[in-house]
Structures are given as C-alpha cells and as structure tokens.
Amino acid sequence: MTETSLIKARSWLFAPGDSAKKMGKAADGEADIVLLDLEDSVMPESKSAARVTVHAFLASRADRHRLWVRINPLSGEDARIDLEAIMPAAPGGIFLPKAEGKADVEALDQMLSELEAKHGIAAGSTKVAALVTETPKAMFTTGEYAGSPRLVAMSWGAEDLSSALGARVQFQASGQYMPTFELARSLCLVGAVAAGAAPIETIQSDFRDLDGLKERALMVRSQGYRGMLAIHPAQVPVINDAFTPSEEELAHARAIIAAFDADSGAGTVGLNGAMLDRPHLDLAKALLASA
C-alpha cells in the first residue's frame, strides 16, 4: 500500500436516512464523506420511507461522490432492498456494517455490479468501506480483506461488539477502552493496512467533548489511522484538523528527505542530533503524499 493510493477522507459523518433536514445539514458541512444511514439510526418500521428519502436526497445533489450510504447487514433481507432503492441515484460509496470477512465484500461487489449495469453506472465506480469488528466472528477475519473488490477503507465499532459479548463496560476509569475493544481497534488498523485500505477510527459518542475528541484523533493518527467517524457536525472540523499534517510536520518531513538526498548512498543519516534510517524516510514521504 502507498499513501497516494489511499482514499483521502479524514472525516466520515453519519446522518440519519429518515431526516432530509439532517442529511442536508451534514452534506452542506465540511465532512469529507457523509454517511446517509439506513441501519442503526432508522427504526425498522421507518426503513421503507427512509430509503425513499435517501434516494430523493441523493438525486438532488451534485456532490454524490462524497455521499455514501450505510446499508443494513448482508445477513438479512434489508441490504438488497436498500441497494435496489438507492443505487439508481448513484451514491459515491456503500458503508457495509457487520462485515465478517472478504466473502461479504465479494457478495456486496456482485450485487453492486448487477445494479451498476442495470442503471447505467460506470462498472466498479461505487466504492466500499467495511465495519469489521462488530461481531465476535468478525474479530477473527480482520486479516482476510486483501484483494477485496472495491474496498477502500475499514473501520471498527465497539457498540455492537459490546452488545454481542454482553460487555456492560467499554471504558476503563482512565477513559481508555477496555482491552477487548483496544484489540478491535488494533486488528482493524493492521487488517486495513494489510488490505491496502485506509483505517478509519470509530466514533466518539460524547459529541460535546471536543477537547477529548482532538486528543483521541491525534493519538490514533499517530498510530496509523487516516480518518475518523463522526456523529455530529461539530466534530468534523476537529477531526479534519487532527488528520491534516501541520506545517511543522511537513517541514520536518522535507528535512528528512533532504538529508537522505544529500547522501543518497547512506542507510542512516543524522538530523538535529538524531540518527534516522530508511523507515524514517518512508514515513516522511508518506506524510508529504498524504498532504
């Protein structure tokens, strides 16, 4: 995977698919990707109406490339009904919940290929991102996604996993996730990198704690995450800023590259009192590419 091959999307903002007003507010904001939700934020009895609302909203917008739809899980009948309802309006991508391995992405790819052909949409143009830790089984398949068609990003979730496990507590007293959920975060990160997809951090449910959000976003970015899910428009500017390299970071990366360029045959170079090797050069190049 190279940094230039990754989807450039820092903020992924959910908006309930049964509210045209909330979808409009989300889409008119600064989010890189807006996730029109047909799953958890829509009650079962409202899903049929929500599909109509999402289709109409998509059809009314010129920026559909950044308007994605979270469909219902493939394990039920709603997923195909969702796709048949919204694909005529050509969303930019599909967000797949409760994915349990590469086979799920392949099954989704087959459905999308059929619907793209049916509605005159360019073959393969509908991208896919997958939530890959929402069931116990899914935790064991996070490393299987390499070669998955259309897959450009992978994220993780604690809420559904917590429910499936019967875990009453997600967080330690320090505010950090309990070990099981930290494991999910790590498995998503390494699985996404292995698959050549962008790892995307899960939501922070307390949308009022913007200082905590900034701290968390910077922390996961330092570990390799490329973006983060959001549940409120106020979170988007914080996430965008946290996942945008600072001028100081860019200047340091350029200095590392210049030091190696000055001694092209060296495996290590000295810079500001530190010895740097080739992995530092690779990180510097990746940082510049991400900007």
TAGI-V228601 format. One record per residue. N is the residue number from 1. RES is the residue in three letters. SS is DSSP state (helix for helix, strand for strand, loop for the rest). Layout:
n;res;ss
N;RES;SS
N;RES;SS
This chain:
n;res;ss
1;MET;loop
2;THR;loop
3;GLU;helix
4;THR;helix
5;SER;helix
6;LEU;loop
7;ILE;loop
8;LYS;loop
9;ALA;loop
10;ARG;loop
11;SER;strand
12;TRP;strand
13;LEU;strand
14;PHE;strand
15;ALA;strand
16;PRO;strand
17;GLY;loop
18;ASP;loop
19;SER;loop
20;ALA;helix
21;LYS;helix
22;LYS;helix
23;MET;helix
24;GLY;helix
25;LYS;helix
26;ALA;helix
27;ALA;helix
28;ASP;loop
29;GLY;loop
30;GLU;loop
31;ALA;loop
32;ASP;loop
33;ILE;strand
34;VAL;strand
35;LEU;strand
36;LEU;strand
37;ASP;strand
38;LEU;loop
39;GLU;loop
40;ASP;loop
41;SER;loop
42;VAL;loop
43;MET;loop
44;PRO;helix
45;GLU;helix
46;SER;helix
47;LYS;helix
48;SER;helix
49;ALA;helix
50;ALA;helix
51;ARG;helix
52;VAL;helix
53;THR;helix
54;VAL;helix
55;HIS;helix
56;ALA;helix
57;PHE;helix
58;LEU;helix
59;ALA;helix
60;SER;loop
61;ARG;loop
62;ALA;loop
63;ASP;loop
64;ARG;helix
65;HIS;helix
66;ARG;helix
67;LEU;strand
68;TRP;strand
69;VAL;strand
70;ARG;strand
71;ILE;loop
72;ASN;loop
73;PRO;loop
74;LEU;loop
75;SER;loop
76;GLY;loop
77;GLU;loop
78;ASP;helix
79;ALA;helix
80;ARG;helix
81;ILE;helix
82;ASP;helix
83;LEU;helix
84;GLU;helix
85;ALA;helix
86;ILE;helix
87;MET;helix
88;PRO;helix
89;ALA;helix
90;ALA;loop
91;PRO;loop
92;GLY;loop
93;GLY;strand
94;ILE;strand
95;PHE;strand
96;LEU;strand
97;PRO;loop
98;LYS;loop
99;ALA;loop
100;GLU;loop
101;GLY;loop
102;LYS;helix
103;ALA;helix
104;ASP;helix
105;VAL;helix
106;GLU;helix
107;ALA;helix
108;LEU;helix
109;ASP;helix
110;GLN;helix
111;MET;helix
112;LEU;helix
113;SER;helix
114;GLU;helix
115;LEU;helix
116;GLU;helix
117;ALA;helix
118;LYS;helix
119;HIS;loop
120;GLY;loop
121;ILE;loop
122;ALA;loop
123;ALA;loop
124;GLY;loop
125;SER;loop
126;THR;loop
127;LYS;strand
128;VAL;strand
129;ALA;strand
130;ALA;strand
131;LEU;strand
132;VAL;loop
133;THR;loop
134;GLU;loop
135;THR;loop
136;PRO;helix
137;LYS;helix
138;ALA;helix
139;MET;helix
140;PHE;loop
141;THR;loop
142;THR;loop
143;GLY;loop
144;GLU;loop
145;TYR;loop
146;ALA;loop
147;GLY;loop
148;SER;loop
149;PRO;loop
150;ARG;loop
151;LEU;strand
152;VAL;strand
153;ALA;strand
154;MET;strand
155;SER;strand
156;TRP;loop
157;GLY;loop
158;ALA;loop
159;GLU;helix
160;ASP;helix
161;LEU;helix
162;SER;helix
163;SER;helix
164;ALA;helix
165;LEU;helix
166;GLY;loop
167;ALA;loop
168;ARG;loop
169;VAL;loop
170;GLN;loop
171;PHE;strand
172;GLN;loop
173;ALA;loop
174;SER;loop
175;GLY;loop
176;GLN;loop
177;TYR;strand
178;MET;loop
179;PRO;helix
180;THR;helix
181;PHE;helix
182;GLU;helix
183;LEU;helix
184;ALA;helix
185;ARG;helix
186;SER;helix
187;LEU;helix
188;CYS;helix
189;LEU;helix
190;VAL;helix
191;GLY;helix
192;ALA;helix
193;VAL;helix
194;ALA;helix
195;ALA;helix
196;GLY;loop
197;ALA;loop
198;ALA;strand
199;PRO;strand
200;ILE;strand
201;GLU;strand
202;THR;loop
203;ILE;loop
204;GLN;loop
205;SER;loop
206;ASP;loop
207;PHE;loop
208;ARG;loop
209;ASP;loop
210;LEU;helix
211;ASP;helix
212;GLY;helix
213;LEU;helix
214;LYS;helix
215;GLU;helix
216;ARG;helix
217;ALA;helix
218;LEU;helix
219;MET;helix
220;VAL;helix
221;ARG;helix
222;SER;helix
223;GLN;helix
224;GLY;loop
225;TYR;loop
226;ARG;loop
227;GLY;strand
228;MET;strand
229;LEU;strand
230;ALA;strand
231;ILE;loop
232;HIS;loop
233;PRO;helix
234;ALA;helix
235;GLN;helix
236;VAL;helix
237;PRO;helix
238;VAL;helix
239;ILE;helix
240;ASN;helix
241;ASP;helix
242;ALA;helix
243;PHE;loop
244;THR;loop
245;PRO;loop
246;SER;loop
247;GLU;helix
248;GLU;helix
249;GLU;helix
250;LEU;helix
251;ALA;helix
252;HIS;helix
253;ALA;helix
254;ARG;helix
255;ALA;helix
256;ILE;helix
257;ILE;helix
258;ALA;helix
259;ALA;helix
260;PHE;helix
261;ASP;helix
262;ALA;helix
263;ASP;loop
264;SER;loop
265;GLY;loop
266;ALA;loop
267;GLY;loop
268;THR;strand
269;VAL;strand
270;GLY;strand
271;LEU;strand
272;ASN;loop
273;GLY;loop
274;ALA;strand
275;MET;strand
276;LEU;strand
277;ASP;strand
278;ARG;helix
279;PRO;helix
280;HIS;helix
281;LEU;helix
282;ASP;helix
283;LEU;helix
284;ALA;helix
285;LYS;helix
286;ALA;helix
287;LEU;helix
288;LEU;helix
289;ALA;helix
290;SER;helix
291;ALA;loop
